[in-house]
Amino acid sequence: MARQHLPLTLARRPHDYTRSYVRYSPDLADKHRHGLRDAHAKSHGVLAGELRVRSGLSAPLAQGLFAEPATYSVIVRFSSAPGDLRSDQVPVQRGIAIKVIGAPGPRALDDGHTTQDFLLVNRPTLPFGNIAEYAKLQDLLEKQPSQSDQQLQLTGAAARVAAKALTRVGRPLPPAVETLAAANHHSLGWTFHSMAELRYGDHVAKISAAPRSANVRALTGSQVDKKAGESALRDLVADFFAHDSADDIRAQLGTDLERMPVEDASVLWPEELSPHETVAVMHLPPQDAYSDARCRHVDDVLSFSPWHALQAHRPLGSIMRSHRAAYPASSDFRHRFNGIQPQEPSNIKELPA
């Protein structure tokens, strides 16, 4: 029997957590004398590449951006999760933001753009899985700017010890422990996940980016050298792109509303119900992954948001609905503080070399 894919659910009105997302941005801007993103402030590499949509996809997978075989230009930014500039020796969540240029079709918001952003992190679920729990994560993150890198490293080490002990006895990890017990591995070896759900044409899905080529897969689980310095990840990404890389872009379609809920991003969708299936390949050729001009442009001029999206890939769930207001508020503050006019690209040639 063919799998039944989840229909779209009606969106409930989100709580307004915009203030909690950005209320510490002025303090960080004053600290660095520069406006930063309130999440994923530190980049480790900025790349230009192509997203190649596969041909012959099944009807449920051939939706939205992936409806027809096509090749799109992309801008890709590797980053660390905190809204502060921390040493790469501090184990935290890592992320990848993919901006697809020239995405055709009606928009989730009437913003006049033609980009589709996918914001992914190196874990499949969000421990604080709904908007009420997510407020607790914001409280946790807002305490971090007052802590030193050494304090955060000690906190992370304690969280990893606690996580191993709890796992050994079969007990679930508290969300705070799960968040803080990050491993410090090479950025390129991770599989990155949307965590939350998004519309996938007539269906619901989660998106992920997984290493494809052998030279990238070989980096999975590779520890960051403790002697490599505060910008170790930047150096690793820049050094790697003397070669090239390819990542599978995958979709996991929802098939069971009870076991694959839309409103709770802490629930891992079982692969026995619906596997991750490749819908496109992202090719990143050799290039200077950390040129000054390119990083200034992407870090200061561009914004990435799950709401830079086609209607066919509209974000779903209470957390994503709260981001609809929070991301523009953060971007507006950052651009105003830095005196920079925001731009959204319509051509890959706008990205500096």
C-alpha positions as CSV (number, residue, x, y, z in Angstrom):
1,M,0.0,0.0,0.0
2,A,1.3,3.4,-0.9
3,R,2.2,5.8,2.0
4,Q,-0.4,8.4,2.8
5,H,1.2,11.8,3.1
6,L,0.1,14.4,5.7
7,P,-2.3,17.0,4.4
8,L,-1.6,20.6,5.4
9,T,-2.9,21.7,8.8
10,L,-4.5,25.0,9.6
11,A,-2.1,27.5,11.2
12,R,-3.0,28.7,14.7
13,R,-2.2,32.3,15.6
14,P,1.3,32.5,17.1
15,H,2.3,34.0,20.4
16,D,4.4,37.2,20.0
17,Y,7.9,36.4,21.1
18,T,9.6,39.0,18.9
19,R,10.9,41.0,21.8
20,S,12.5,38.0,23.5
21,Y,14.3,37.2,20.3
22,V,16.0,40.6,19.9
23,R,16.0,42.3,23.3
24,Y,19.7,41.5,23.9
25,S,20.8,42.5,20.4
26,P,21.6,46.1,21.5
27,D,23.9,44.9,24.2
28,L,25.8,42.6,21.8
29,A,26.0,45.4,19.2
30,D,27.5,47.7,21.9
31,K,29.9,45.0,22.9
32,H,31.2,44.5,19.4
33,R,30.4,48.0,18.1
34,H,28.7,46.2,15.2
35,G,25.2,44.8,14.8
36,L,25.1,41.0,14.6
37,R,22.5,38.4,13.9
38,D,20.8,37.5,17.1
39,A,21.4,33.8,16.1
40,H,24.1,32.3,13.9
41,A,26.2,35.5,14.2
42,K,29.6,33.9,13.3
43,S,30.1,32.6,9.8
44,H,32.7,29.9,8.9
45,G,32.4,30.0,5.1
46,V,30.3,31.6,2.4
47,L,30.0,29.8,-0.9
48,A,28.4,30.1,-4.3
49,G,27.1,26.9,-5.9
50,E,24.3,25.2,-7.8
51,L,21.2,23.3,-6.7
52,R,20.3,20.6,-9.2
53,V,16.8,19.2,-8.9
54,R,16.6,15.6,-9.8
55,S,14.5,14.3,-12.6
56,G,12.1,11.4,-12.3
57,L,10.9,12.3,-8.8
58,S,7.7,10.6,-7.6
59,A,4.6,12.8,-7.6
60,P,4.6,13.5,-3.8
61,L,8.3,14.6,-4.0
62,A,7.9,16.6,-7.2
63,Q,6.5,19.6,-5.5
64,G,7.2,23.4,-5.3
65,L,10.8,24.2,-6.0
66,F,11.4,20.5,-6.8
67,A,8.5,20.1,-9.2
68,E,10.6,20.0,-12.4
69,P,14.3,19.2,-13.1
70,A,16.1,22.5,-13.0
71,T,19.4,24.1,-11.9
72,Y,19.4,27.1,-9.5
73,S,22.2,29.3,-8.2
74,V,22.6,29.2,-4.4
75,I,24.5,31.1,-1.8
76,V,25.5,29.0,1.2
77,R,26.6,30.2,4.6
78,F,28.1,27.9,7.3
79,S,27.8,29.3,10.8
80,S,27.6,28.7,14.6
81,A,24.3,29.1,16.5
82,P,25.0,31.7,19.1
83,G,24.2,35.4,18.5
84,D,27.7,36.3,19.8
85,L,31.1,35.8,18.4
86,R,32.5,32.8,20.2
87,S,35.7,30.7,19.8
88,D,35.3,27.7,17.6
89,Q,36.6,25.7,20.5
90,V,33.2,26.2,22.2
91,P,31.0,23.2,21.2
92,V,27.7,24.6,20.0
93,Q,25.2,23.8,17.3
94,R,26.4,24.5,13.8
95,G,24.2,25.6,10.9
96,I,24.0,26.0,7.2
97,A,21.8,28.6,5.4
98,I,21.0,28.0,1.7
99,K,19.6,30.8,-0.4
100,V,18.2,29.6,-3.7
101,I,18.0,32.4,-6.3
102,G,15.3,32.6,-8.9
103,A,12.8,30.4,-7.2
104,P,9.6,30.5,-9.4
105,G,6.0,30.7,-8.0
106,P,3.7,32.4,-5.5
107,R,5.3,33.6,-2.3
108,A,4.6,32.7,1.3
109,L,4.8,36.5,2.0
110,D,4.3,39.1,-0.6
111,D,7.9,40.4,-0.4
112,G,8.7,40.9,-4.1
113,H,11.7,38.5,-3.9
114,T,12.5,35.4,-5.9
115,T,14.6,33.5,-3.2
116,Q,13.9,30.4,-1.3
117,D,15.9,30.1,2.0
118,F,16.4,26.8,3.8
119,L,17.8,27.2,7.3
120,L,19.3,24.0,8.7
121,V,21.2,22.9,11.8
122,N,23.2,19.8,12.7
123,R,20.5,18.1,14.8
124,P,17.2,16.6,13.5
125,T,14.9,17.9,16.3
126,L,14.5,21.0,18.5
127,P,14.5,19.9,22.2
128,F,12.2,22.9,23.0
129,G,9.7,21.8,20.4
130,N,6.8,24.2,20.7
131,I,6.5,28.0,21.2
132,A,5.8,27.7,25.0
133,E,8.9,25.5,25.5
134,Y,10.9,27.6,23.0
135,A,10.6,30.6,25.4
136,K,12.8,28.6,27.8
137,L,15.4,28.2,25.1
138,Q,15.5,32.0,24.6
139,D,16.0,32.4,28.4
140,L,18.9,30.0,28.2
141,L,20.5,31.7,25.2
142,E,20.1,35.2,26.7
143,K,22.3,34.1,29.7
144,Q,25.2,33.1,27.4
145,P,26.6,36.6,26.4
146,S,27.6,37.2,30.1
147,Q,29.5,33.9,30.2
148,S,33.1,33.5,29.0
149,D,34.2,31.0,26.4
150,Q,35.8,29.0,29.2
151,Q,32.6,28.9,31.2
152,L,30.6,27.7,28.1
153,Q,33.2,25.0,27.5
154,L,32.9,23.8,31.1
155,T,29.1,23.9,30.9
156,G,29.2,21.9,27.6
157,A,31.6,19.3,29.1
158,A,29.3,18.8,32.1
159,A,26.3,18.5,29.8
160,R,28.0,15.8,27.8
161,V,28.9,13.8,30.9
162,A,25.3,14.1,32.1
163,A,23.9,13.1,28.6
164,K,26.1,10.0,28.5
165,A,25.0,9.0,32.0
166,L,21.3,9.5,31.3
167,T,21.6,7.6,28.0
168,R,23.3,4.7,29.7
169,V,20.4,4.2,32.0
170,G,17.8,4.8,29.3
171,R,16.5,8.1,30.6
172,P,15.4,10.9,28.3
173,L,17.6,14.0,28.2
174,P,16.3,17.3,29.6
175,P,16.0,19.8,26.8
176,A,18.7,22.1,28.4
177,V,21.2,19.2,28.6
178,E,20.4,18.1,25.0
179,T,21.0,21.7,23.8
180,L,24.3,22.2,25.7
181,A,25.8,18.7,25.0
182,A,27.0,19.6,21.5
183,A,30.0,17.8,19.9
184,N,32.7,19.9,18.2
185,H,33.1,18.3,14.8
186,H,34.2,19.5,11.3
187,S,31.4,21.7,9.9
188,L,31.3,19.9,6.5
189,G,30.8,16.4,7.9
190,W,27.4,17.1,9.5
191,T,23.9,16.3,8.2
192,F,21.9,19.4,8.6
193,H,18.1,19.5,9.3
194,S,15.2,21.9,9.2
195,M,14.1,20.5,12.6
196,A,10.7,22.2,12.1
197,E,8.2,21.3,9.4
198,L,7.4,23.2,6.2
199,R,4.8,22.9,3.5
200,Y,5.9,20.7,0.6
201,G,3.4,21.5,-2.1
202,D,0.3,19.5,-1.2
203,H,2.2,17.7,1.6
204,V,4.2,18.4,4.8
205,A,7.9,17.7,5.0
206,K,11.2,18.2,6.8
207,I,14.3,19.1,4.7
208,S,17.9,18.0,5.3
209,A,21.3,18.3,3.6
210,A,23.5,15.3,3.9
211,P,27.2,14.7,2.7
212,R,27.2,13.0,-0.6
213,S,30.7,12.8,-2.0
214,A,33.3,10.5,-0.4
215,N,35.7,13.4,0.6
216,V,32.9,15.1,2.5
217,R,31.5,11.9,4.2
218,A,35.0,11.2,5.4
219,L,34.8,14.4,7.6
220,T,31.8,13.1,9.6
221,G,32.7,12.9,13.2
222,S,36.1,14.5,12.7
223,Q,37.0,16.4,15.9
224,V,38.1,20.0,15.8
225,D,41.8,20.1,16.9
226,K,41.9,21.8,20.3
227,K,45.1,23.6,19.2
228,A,43.6,24.9,16.0
229,G,42.6,28.3,17.4
230,E,39.5,30.4,17.8
231,S,38.7,30.3,14.0
232,A,39.3,26.7,13.5
233,L,36.1,26.0,11.6
234,R,36.7,28.9,9.2
235,D,40.1,27.5,8.4
236,L,38.8,24.0,7.9
237,V,36.1,25.2,5.5
238,A,38.4,27.5,3.6
239,D,41.1,24.8,3.3
240,F,38.7,22.1,2.1
241,F,37.4,24.2,-0.9
242,A,40.6,23.6,-2.7
243,H,38.5,20.6,-3.6
244,D,34.8,20.4,-4.4
245,S,31.8,19.0,-2.5
246,A,28.3,17.8,-3.2
247,D,25.4,17.4,-0.7
248,D,22.2,15.6,-1.1
249,I,19.1,17.8,-0.4
250,R,16.5,15.5,1.0
251,A,12.9,15.6,1.9
252,Q,11.1,13.5,4.5
253,L,7.4,13.5,3.9
254,G,5.0,13.4,6.8
255,T,2.8,10.3,6.7
256,D,1.3,10.0,10.2
257,L,-0.1,13.0,12.1
258,E,0.1,11.2,15.5
259,R,3.8,10.0,15.2
260,M,4.9,12.9,13.0
261,P,3.3,16.0,14.5
262,V,3.5,19.4,12.9
263,E,3.2,21.5,16.1
264,D,6.0,19.7,18.2
265,A,9.5,20.0,16.6
266,S,11.0,17.9,19.4
267,V,9.5,14.7,18.0
268,L,11.9,12.8,15.7
269,W,10.0,11.6,12.6
270,P,10.5,7.8,12.3
271,E,12.3,6.8,9.1
272,E,10.4,3.5,9.0
273,L,7.3,5.6,8.4
274,S,8.9,7.9,5.8
275,P,12.6,7.8,4.8
276,H,14.7,10.8,3.8
277,E,14.6,10.9,0.0
278,T,17.0,12.8,-2.3
279,V,15.3,15.5,-4.3
280,A,18.3,17.6,-5.4
281,V,22.1,17.7,-5.3
282,M,23.9,20.9,-4.2
283,H,27.3,21.3,-5.9
284,L,29.8,23.7,-4.3
285,P,32.9,24.0,-6.6
286,P,36.4,25.1,-5.5
287,Q,36.5,28.8,-4.5
288,D,37.7,31.2,-1.9
289,A,35.2,30.4,0.9
290,Y,36.1,33.3,3.2
291,S,37.0,36.3,1.1
292,D,36.7,39.6,2.9
293,A,34.3,41.2,0.3
294,R,32.1,38.1,0.2
295,C,31.8,37.7,3.9
296,R,31.1,41.4,4.5
297,H,28.3,41.2,1.9
298,V,26.7,38.1,3.3
299,D,27.2,38.8,7.0
300,D,26.2,42.5,6.8
301,V,24.0,43.0,3.8
302,L,22.0,39.8,3.3
303,S,19.4,38.2,5.6
304,F,18.4,34.6,5.8
305,S,14.9,33.7,6.9
306,P,12.6,30.7,6.7
307,W,10.0,33.2,5.5
308,H,12.0,34.0,2.4
309,A,10.0,31.2,0.8
310,L,7.6,30.1,-1.8
311,Q,4.0,29.5,-0.7
312,A,4.7,25.8,-1.7
313,H,7.4,25.8,1.2
314,R,5.7,28.0,3.8
315,P,7.1,27.3,7.3
316,L,4.7,25.4,9.6
317,G,4.3,25.1,13.4
318,S,4.1,27.7,16.2
319,I,7.9,28.3,16.4
320,M,8.1,29.1,12.7
321,R,5.1,31.4,12.9
322,S,6.8,33.3,15.7
323,H,9.8,33.7,13.4
324,R,7.7,35.5,10.8
325,A,7.9,38.7,13.0
326,A,11.2,38.0,14.9
327,Y,13.5,37.6,11.9
328,P,12.6,40.9,10.2
329,A,12.9,42.7,13.6
330,S,16.4,41.3,14.1
331,S,17.4,42.1,10.5
332,D,16.0,45.7,10.8
333,F,18.0,46.4,14.0
334,R,21.2,45.0,12.6
335,H,21.0,46.9,9.3
336,R,20.0,50.2,11.0
337,F,22.8,49.9,13.6
338,N,25.4,49.3,10.9
339,G,24.0,51.9,8.5
340,I,23.7,49.3,5.7
341,Q,20.8,49.0,3.3
342,P,19.6,45.4,3.2
343,Q,19.4,43.6,-0.2
344,E,18.0,40.4,-1.5
345,P,19.8,38.9,-4.5
346,S,18.2,38.3,-7.9
347,N,21.4,37.1,-9.5
348,I,24.4,35.1,-8.2
349,K,26.6,37.8,-9.9
350,E,25.6,40.1,-7.0
351,L,27.7,38.0,-4.7
352,P,31.3,39.3,-4.5
353,A,34.2,37.0,-5.4
